[in-house]
Amino acid sequence: MGKIAWVQPLATVQQFVANEYVAACWNVKCDVVGVKVGGGYPDEPSDTTHRAAFCGADGHYQIELNDNNVPVSMTEIKTDKLGDLPCTLYEDGSYTKKKEIATVKSGDYIYWTTSSGKRTWHHHGPVSGTSNHS
């Protein structure tokens, strides 16, 4: 008869470790849709328009949050052949005094510009309280 040996039970746990950073962000929607707004500002050409498929789409603009849910940047994403464009925030509709992105809160109504080449678009709209992950 062979020897019987006691073997200690062993459990293995597999733990998920993310291999990339997933950023939380808020959506922003431009309220200036379908309106030819150009010519109202010195840096905005007279033929500038805001189209619903882009400016008016919820989530077309995103505010990225850091680990403490403080805004760190705002970007226009999925533009019409222009790539992602950084946004510059302003205190009000005069677009003269810049606003710090870290001061933006969910639910705020904000003013911002995006630029590509010699063209600048002036936007304004609400910050959604909904978080996305990008």
C-alpha positions as CSV (number, residue, x, y, z in Angstrom):
1,M,0.0,0.0,0.0
2,G,1.4,3.4,-1.0
3,K,1.8,6.4,1.3
4,I,-1.0,8.9,1.4
5,A,0.2,12.5,1.5
6,W,-1.8,15.5,2.6
7,V,-1.6,18.4,0.1
8,Q,-2.5,21.8,1.3
9,P,-5.4,23.4,-0.6
10,L,-4.3,26.2,-2.9
11,A,-6.3,28.9,-4.5
12,T,-5.2,31.3,-7.3
13,V,-6.7,34.7,-7.7
14,Q,-6.4,36.6,-11.0
15,Q,-6.7,40.3,-10.6
16,F,-7.5,42.7,-13.5
17,V,-4.8,45.2,-14.1
18,A,-5.6,47.9,-16.6
19,N,-3.1,48.2,-19.4
20,E,-4.2,51.7,-20.4
21,Y,-5.6,54.8,-18.8
22,V,-9.3,55.4,-19.1
23,A,-10.2,59.1,-18.7
24,A,-13.5,60.3,-17.3
25,C,-15.0,63.3,-19.1
26,W,-18.0,65.6,-19.3
27,N,-19.9,66.3,-22.5
28,V,-20.5,69.8,-23.8
29,K,-22.9,70.8,-26.5
30,C,-22.7,73.9,-28.6
31,D,-25.9,75.9,-28.7
32,V,-25.0,77.8,-31.9
33,V,-26.3,75.3,-34.4
34,G,-27.4,75.9,-38.0
35,V,-26.6,79.6,-37.7
36,K,-24.2,81.5,-39.9
37,V,-22.3,83.3,-37.2
38,G,-19.2,84.4,-39.0
39,G,-18.2,88.1,-39.3
40,G,-19.2,88.9,-35.7
41,Y,-15.7,88.5,-34.4
42,P,-12.4,89.8,-36.0
43,D,-10.9,86.3,-36.2
44,E,-14.0,84.5,-37.5
45,P,-14.5,84.5,-41.3
46,S,-17.8,85.6,-42.7
47,D,-18.7,82.1,-44.0
48,T,-18.3,80.3,-40.7
49,T,-21.2,78.1,-39.7
50,H,-22.1,75.7,-37.0
51,R,-23.6,72.4,-38.2
52,A,-25.8,70.2,-36.0
53,A,-23.9,67.0,-37.0
54,F,-20.8,68.4,-35.4
55,C,-21.2,71.4,-33.1
56,G,-24.7,70.4,-32.0
57,A,-23.9,66.8,-31.3
58,D,-23.8,66.0,-27.6
59,G,-20.3,64.8,-26.7
60,H,-18.7,66.5,-29.8
61,Y,-16.8,68.6,-27.2
62,Q,-15.4,66.8,-24.1
63,I,-13.9,68.1,-20.9
64,E,-11.3,65.6,-19.6
65,L,-11.2,65.2,-15.8
66,N,-8.2,64.1,-13.7
67,D,-8.3,61.5,-10.9
68,N,-9.9,64.1,-8.6
69,N,-12.7,64.9,-11.1
70,V,-11.2,68.3,-11.8
71,P,-11.3,69.5,-15.4
72,V,-7.9,69.5,-17.1
73,S,-8.6,70.1,-20.8
74,M,-11.4,70.6,-23.3
75,T,-11.3,69.2,-26.9
76,E,-13.5,69.2,-29.9
77,I,-13.4,65.6,-31.2
78,K,-14.3,63.9,-34.5
79,T,-14.2,67.2,-36.5
80,D,-14.9,67.3,-40.2
81,K,-11.4,66.4,-41.5
82,L,-9.6,68.7,-39.0
83,G,-8.7,66.2,-36.4
84,D,-9.2,66.9,-32.7
85,L,-9.0,70.6,-31.8
86,P,-8.2,72.1,-28.4
87,C,-10.7,74.5,-27.0
88,T,-9.9,77.9,-25.4
89,L,-12.4,78.9,-22.7
90,Y,-13.6,82.4,-21.9
91,E,-15.5,84.1,-19.1
92,D,-18.4,85.3,-21.2
93,G,-19.7,86.0,-24.7
94,S,-17.3,88.8,-25.3
95,Y,-14.5,86.2,-25.7
96,T,-12.0,88.6,-24.3
97,K,-11.0,87.2,-20.9
98,K,-9.8,83.6,-20.8
99,K,-11.2,81.2,-18.2
100,E,-9.3,78.5,-16.4
101,I,-10.5,75.0,-17.2
102,A,-10.2,73.8,-13.6
103,T,-12.9,76.3,-12.6
104,V,-15.6,74.7,-14.8
105,K,-18.3,72.7,-13.0
106,S,-20.9,70.3,-14.3
107,G,-24.0,72.2,-15.2
108,D,-22.1,75.5,-16.1
109,Y,-22.8,77.4,-19.2
110,I,-19.5,78.1,-20.9
111,Y,-18.0,80.0,-23.8
112,W,-15.1,78.7,-25.9
113,T,-13.4,78.9,-29.3
114,T,-11.7,76.4,-31.5
115,S,-9.3,77.2,-34.3
116,S,-7.8,75.6,-37.4
117,G,-5.5,77.6,-39.6
118,K,-6.9,81.1,-40.1
119,R,-10.4,80.0,-39.1
120,T,-11.8,80.4,-35.6
121,W,-15.3,79.3,-34.3
122,H,-17.0,80.9,-31.3
123,H,-19.2,78.5,-29.3
124,H,-21.3,78.5,-26.2
125,G,-23.3,75.9,-24.4
126,P,-24.0,73.8,-21.3
127,V,-21.6,71.3,-19.6
128,S,-23.4,68.0,-19.2
129,G,-23.3,66.4,-15.8
130,T,-22.9,63.0,-17.5
131,S,-19.5,61.4,-17.3
132,N,-18.2,59.5,-20.3
133,H,-15.0,57.4,-20.6
134,S,-12.6,57.9,-23.4
